[in-house]
């Protein structure tokens, strides 16, 4: 496959004829344009991955919200409220998702050793297998797609991973009122 054509990034190229004293609005415009472009690419990437994984692996039917709960629970069992906080969802939404995962046998309720009045939600062996299968299917799909890229594009994607990881961490941090 031939390398993708280089598209100039107006957000990173200097504008012609700018005065030395730029207004905050002038400085914010390039940042907002970069954010818009990144949002567009990330949205299309997620949509393409979801769509292709269901085409290539039709057994994959878990909604992303349930997969994300399983991923969160892979580290340790949590209470519904803790899951809601980590996923930034309403507790009743998480309760509904947990109910569906309980029905599927992917999670179970465990007594909370710190508070016998509450329960923690934990992955079952079936949930761990489902999550592992999901992960392997996605890795195969992404590896195949990466293989279609030019070596330069593939390297650019890999070089961007540390910065994207830092961006994900920054987005996951709670923010105050703006």
Residue pairs with C-beta under 8 A, 6 or more apart in sequence:
1 148
1 149
1 150
2 150
3 150
3 152
3 153
4 150
4 153
9 34
9 37
10 30
10 33
11 30
11 31
11 33
11 34
11 37
12 30
12 34
18 26
49 138
49 141
49 142
50 64
52 141
52 145
53 60
53 137
53 138
53 141
54 60
54 61
56 137
56 141
57 137
57 141
60 134
60 137
62 70
62 130
62 134
65 87
65 89
65 97
66 97
66 100
66 101
66 106
67 131
67 134
68 87
69 83
69 87
69 94
69 97
69 98
69 101
69 107
70 101
70 106
70 107
70 123
70 127
70 130
70 131
70 134
71 131
72 78
72 83
72 86
72 87
73 83
73 107
73 121
73 122
73 123
73 127
74 123
74 128
74 131
77 110
77 120
77 121
77 122
77 123
78 86
78 120
78 121
79 112
79 118
79 119
79 120
79 121
80 91
80 94
80 95
80 98
80 121
81 91
83 89
83 94
83 98
83 121
84 90
84 91
84 93
84 94
87 94
98 107
98 121
101 107
101 121
101 127
102 108
102 109
104 126
104 130
105 124
105 126
105 127
106 123
106 124
106 126
106 127
106 130
107 121
107 122
107 123
107 124
107 127
108 121
108 122
108 124
109 119
109 120
109 121
109 122
110 119
110 120
110 121
110 122
111 119
111 120
112 118
112 119
112 120
123 131
146 154
146 157
147 154
149 157
